[in-house]
Amino acid sequence: MRRFLGVAVAMALAGCGEPTPVTGRFGEVTSAVVVVNPVINQGSTTTVVTGSARSGVQFKAADLEPVQTDPTGLALVEDLPTGTVTLDFNPGTTSFQVVQEKELYDVVVAYRDGTVQQIIPPVRYPIGGTVVEVAPGDDIARAAASDNTIIVLAPGTYPGNLELRAAGVLIFGAWSAEDGPLSTIEGNVTVLGGGNRMRGVKINGRLTSNANNLSVSFSDIASATITGNGVSLLRNRFTAGQATVPSSNAVLVDNMGIP
């Protein structure tokens, strides 16, 4: 394990089904992955109604060149400025705050009848300060013992049956466009601290959480039981087809293996 102030991670994002070639360079450029008109899974408490268009939806971020979504509703925007960033769908706009350079954001929106609505608050993946790179076989829980730690997992296998007790922890896994998650946790993961985020990891056991404001995205998970509030699950694949989210405030979008 080693600690450093910056990190450059290339990551490919999986869509619903086959992986897509969209990549995000977390730690290299300031970027956002925009998901347009996702499928709202059962159990979601959102009242936002999505549109039908997913492929080829064009929009412009700040003063950058226009981009358009791929067939699964994904678009990557890079080289974003800091501050307020407006996404202009012409017609219809929405905005979010970019706090720091070289960060990554997931922005999930519904676009219909010329109106843009955010389905979940943008998920921020911060960079800066102390970042911990964890090598295969090392103890993730020990590396994530302090609040607001940024954990970057290399490709490989990690011991499971771990508990995440700290708050505000980000666990960021390695990805391949062909194979999906390359950072595999063997066993169960229990999240106890609030405000934790997981992105691009594979959990071969059960993910359990009673913490608030948990965000899990672009991950492969065998099964899950999540009871906290303020939960967001974005584009995960539940490989055993089991996910229980009895929350009064949870948003589940574009997940596979659950209704």
Salt bridges, closest charged atoms under 4 A:
GLU78 OE1 - ARG25 NH2 3.12
GLU103 OE2 - ARG124 NH2 2.64
ASP106 OD1 - ARG199 NH2 2.56
ASP113 OD2 - ARG112 NH2 3.89
GLU133 OE1 - ARG2 NE 3.05
GLU163 OE1 - ARG165 NH2 2.62
ASP220 OD1 - ARG237 NE 2.76
ASP254 OD2 - ARG54 NH2 2.70
ASP254 OD2 - ARG235 NE 2.94
